[in-house]
Each structure stands twice: as C-alpha cells, then as structure tokens.
Amino acid sequence: MVKHIKGIPSVKKAVYDLIASRRDIAKADIMEHFRLTSSSLTRLLDEMTREGWIMESGFGQSTGGRRPILYQINAGARYILGLDISRIYSVLGLYDMEMKPLELLRWNMDEQMTPQRLVEHVGRQTHELLLRHQLDREQVIGMGVGAVGPLSREQGRILNPLYFAAPGWNDVPLRSWLEEATGLPVILENGANTALIGEHWMVRSENIRHMLYVHIGTGLRSAMMSNGRIVHGAVDMEGSIGQMIIQTDGPRLHGSGNYGALEAFASVQAVEQQVRARSKMSREQWTGGSLALKPEAINFATIVQALDSGNEYVREIFAQSAAYMGIGLANLINVLHPEHIILGGVMISANDLFYNTAIAVAEQNIYYSDSYQPEFSRGILQETAVSTGAAVMVWNEMEI
C-alpha cells in the first residue's frame, strides 16, 4: 500500500490544500476556514515554511494596519510522476507540486509492448528523468497511474482489458511491478477517472462539484464526479457506458457485448466497420481520395482524411455515429445531472462534426432543459488529462 496515503487529512495537509487552491493567501483568510487560534496557525505556517512546503510570496493590501504576509505553496518542494497507460500510446510525466509538467515522455503501445516491457521501460525512463532533472528519488512522493480498465484499485491489478495490441494484459499485478521497478509507492486508478481528476484540478477554483467525463476512442469510457469525489461502483465501471443499449436488438461490436450497445455505433471500431462495410457494398462511392483502398486497408486515419477532404459518405457515417453518442450522453445526463460534461478521445479530436453533433443531440434530449443547462467542453488538459490526473491522485493522498 502506498505509504503516503491516509484516511483523514491532517490539519496541516488541509491548510496546505487551501493555500494551493487559492495561491497568495493571507493568514486571516486561512483562519476563516479552520478552528485554530492565531498563535496555533502562526506556528503551523512557520513549520510548513521551515520544511519547505510553503513560502512567503509578498504582501497583501492593508486594511488599516500592517500589510499581511501572503503565502503560496513551494512548487519545488517535492515531485510526482504521472503515468497514462492507454491502448494506443502511453505517457509518463514528471510534475512539480503545482502540477506543472517538467517533462512528458510518450511512446506507442504496439504489439511488442507487453506489460513486462512497459514496466521495464517505465523503470528505465523514471531513472533517466530523475538524472536529467538532478533529483534524488527521495524528492519524488510517488507515482500515480491511470490505466485502461477494468481493474482492481484495491489489489493494484489490471484485470481483463480489451483491444491491447500486445498480449499478456490479463490479470497483471501492475502496482507491485511498478513499485519494484521504480522504487516508488504507486496508486492505480482507471484512466477515465484519472482524466476527470486531472480536468477537475484545472477548474478547482470554479467550485464545480458534479462533472461527467466521456472518452470516445477505440472503446468508450466514462467517469462521474459527485460533490467533488469520484463515483466508484461495486466493480470498475470505466467501460460500462459502451454497453448502454441504444437500439433494441441492434448490432454487437465484434460479436460480443450487448446487442444494440452504444459502442457498436459510436466508437472508432464501429465507424471503421461501417465504412468498410459500405465500401464493399458500393465500391464506386470510395474510388476517390484516401479511400481508393481495399476495404481491409481502410482504418481510422484514412477515414479522417476522407472526412477532411469532403467525402459525403464518411460525413454521413460520422454524423450518424455522433447522433447515437448524443443519445447516450442524454441518457447519462438525465440520470446524473452533472454541471459540466467533458468529451475526449480521438473521435472528438478528429473533427468538429462529431463533437458539435453529439452535443446538439444531447441538448435536445435533456429532460429538465428549461431549468437545467449543463456546460460541455473538450477539457483543458485533453491529451495529458490522464497523466496529470494520475499525479493529482498522489498529491491528494500524500501526507506532509
């Protein structure tokens, strides 16, 4: 178990969290949030300053007496590693205490990237990162990991994920392997939850308490935050959105999962299947541009090229897929009622058509549309949301 985790945050950590969220905050403002005497808070701030966790950042406005001292966290007090393990690529980031990346490393998850090779690669890259930035291992609090699920957070294991290019990803004790390879404590969470944690960090000053994150890529993944906390089910539910039934007795993706499930209409694989099928039936429709290919050679990259070049048939498939996604979003929104919905993944970044259509359909089907208007966005972090959120997990649960 990660040695920095504790169940209830100390007053010291709570004060630190407040200073981090506000930046340049005076002692009087801190006292409004805690039942501490002035002398007790002064001693605590002096202790945190001596230990290097916070530092004085100047003086505030005078209200009649001396100008108050302002405090902010020391970004270089410690460092955290955030790891994003996805089906297509992975990212390892070194972050300071303000969650600013000092360096980000990215590599493809090809047929050779088995769990053992990934762990060896992360261990080697961790060592080289610390050397390049002249850091001792003791200066690093730990490593957070956001990985494709389903997984067991308690056991630190990836269970039975789909669609990895390399073999061997079933029942992987990832946390213990990474701890051994890096010499650091490790926290494991599914990638959708981790991405939402990262995006929430970026808007934490806006006091958004209820957020929904949906990743639309090779598969569909989602995460929900209620009252500022990630919602966990009895089992890891990262990919459950993909099995939401949109059309009774509809198709299944690759012959598995629910009939008429959302993933069979609104995912990279679903779009690839539909384009290939239509190209076989109506070959003359695909004789121009990037789709002058055999159906089996068509992939998502060539489909996006055709969409960008104005291919009407691809546009029709994309728009239809996005409309199904909008229905799925409306179903989630009508149950969960988030304030803010973030859409991510390659289907969102590929072309504005999918994003705009999905939102338009969702908004048309929100039940409390007159009094309830959630906000939609692509997020702030986007491609680095998972690695940043993984680092934030460690930040949230550390002791000081």
Secondary structure, DSSP 8 states (H G I E B T S, - for coil): --TT--SS--HHHHHHHHHHHHSSEEHHHHHTTS---HHHHHHHHHHHHHTTSEEEEEE---SSSS--EEEEE-TTS-EEEEEEE-SSEEEEEEE-TT--EEEEEEEE--TT--HHHHHHHHHHHHHHHHHHTT--GGGEEEEEEEE-SSEETTTTEE---S--SSS--SSB-HHHHHHHHHSS-EEEEEHHHHHHHHHHHHTGGGT---EEEEEESSSEEEEEEETTEE---SS--TTGGGG-BSSTT---BTTBS-TTBGGGTSSHHHHHHHHHHHHHH-GGGG-SGGG-S-GGG--HHHHHHHHHTT-HHHHHHHHHHHHHHHHHHHHHHHHH--SEEEEESHHHHH-HHHHHHHHHHHHHT-TTTTT---EEE--SSGGGHHHHHHHHHHHHH---
